[in-house]
Amino acid sequence: MSPKPPIGSPRRPAPGRRTVLAAIAAAGCATTLRPATAHAAAPPVLSVPRSLPRQMRGMWIASVANIDWPSRTGLDPAAQRAEFVRLADEALASGFNALFVQIRPTADAFWPSPFEPWSQWLSGSQGQDPGYDPLAFMVETAHARGLAFHAWFNPYRVSMQSDPSALVPGHPARVHPEWTVAYGGKLYYDPGVPAARRFCQAAMLDAVRRYDIDGVHFDDYFYPYPVAGSDFPDDETFRAHGDGYTDKNAWRRHNVDLMVREMRDAVRAVRPTALFGISPFGVWRNATTDPRGSGTAAFQSYDGLHADTRSWVRQGWLDYIAPQLYWHIGLPVADYAALAPWWAEVARGTGTELWIGQAVYKSGTPGQPAAWQDGKELTRHLTLNSTLPEIGGDLFFSAKDVRADRVGDFAAMRLAHWGRPVLGPLPARLDRGPLLPRPTVEVRREGHDGATVLRVTAGGHGGGRIPFRYAIHRYPGHPGRHPDAGAGSLIAVIPGGIQAVHHDTDAPAECWYAVSSVDRLQRGSRLSRPASPRP
């Protein structure tokens, strides 16, 4: 993903291949989680409040052209790792709960792939081994901090330049030139070639199968953004694979639909708990083109990218959709205040999570409209979001701009809207199965200032299922014999582990605590037994 163009115009031991291809073939098989099972008898404890706040707070980390990470090519492994650790630490400190990291930006890999070469954005030379496994390191680093890790793939983009001979020898795009198309100065796999589509799916599923990721993420690149005066050159492909279609654009949408639906099915077959979602261009169609469209006058993803994003939501092909609403409130051709409610209506009743892609990269950037210069636009966006219950969170593009926060826009948004801790989203299809054992907690007032320190230990000695996070609830007064679980509040969500420590810096003189263990799916266990501070 990269900054968007003017709204009225298009923008500028590893498993064998057979193993992963089998996942695609098996995608039609239903995959379900085990039904919930009863917990063993235990002393009465409090149940986790069902109204726990949940919200996606995600940050994009782009690797193409070294936008975010690594900051430049050629860094040694230690420097690359240190940069990513800093990004993860900053994300945690800023209140994020998920990272969306680009690991296949240009038909290459940030892991030792049997399908595609090492990414040039690591070393500067495509195919050069970086000396470690970046994807394994990034997943481990994120999870150690209680951050979900969503693997971000670009399905069709092969290269930022159009010359196949510039690719490393043996690159699949050189071995199979019939799969590729040069267009707009770049090289792409042709979405209309079935063999190319299946290869791209297999290449992506290799990472899904081998790494403990929390989600598979596409952005807005399907058919490429149109170049003025030049149609995507797929006439020959249409003749060979048109499948009886007379309308080439309808056939193109069919090809993209196949990629989306088949990838969703294959991801669920390979890793059932991983979320699959897309962050498309924010305008499906204008109402002047289609009465079902939005009150906009902008480029249309349905027609320009052949991405029928509305249909994907309505047909339930996605766990979430995160439209890139990268425009300010009041922009005549694409008003955020028109698009956010439109997407809320699209998602309503579908079971598809709706998160909004936010353009922190525009905040304070010279040349952007005045709305992006006062440090309040992101706050206005989330204030509007709060009136639309279908919106379950936001993704921010991108990490370097969150860090820069040139006019304090992100900081103001955090202060206004991220004051309360939250758990991550929990799609209904994953809200089942056995929960983690409840933890134990000890609370003491320590030090000369009597700071309140909670020491949490996983229940059942971990039992092989280590909590991903702990949710800490604080209640006023003393617990007594029958504590009122409804009187408290969630005061912190901290990284998990066998043991964890939390300092409550503003604890009242009289209070008590209960803690739940949170698993990777964001489900909370029963609350621990009540614990009051001891001297």
Secondary structure, 3 states (H helix, E strand, C coil): CCCCCCCCCCCCCCCCHHHHHHHHHHHHCCCCCCCCCCCCCCCCCCCCCCCCCECEEEEEECCHHHCCCCCCCCCCHHHHHHHHHHHHHHHHHHCCCEEEEEEECCCCECCCCCCCCECHHHHCCCCCCCCCCHHHHHHHHHHHCCCEEEEEECCCEEECCCCHHHCCCCCHHHHCHHHEEEECCEEEECCCCHHHHHHHHHHHHHHHHHCCCCEEEECCCCCCCCECCECCCCHHHHHHHCCCCCCHHHHHHHHHHHHHHHHHHHHHHHCCCCEEEECCECCCCECCCCCCCECCCCCCHHHHCCCCHHHHHHCCCCCEECCECCCCCCCCCCCHHHHHHHHHHHHCCCCCEEEEEECHHHCCCCCCCHHHCCCCHHHHHHHHHCCCCCEEEEEECCHHHHHHCCCCHHHHHHHHHCCCCCECCCCHHHCCCCCCCCCEEEEEEECCCCEEEEEEECHHHHCCCCCCEEEEEEEECCCCCCCCHHHCEEEEEEECCCEEEEEECCCCCCEEEEEEEECCCCCECCCCCCECCEC
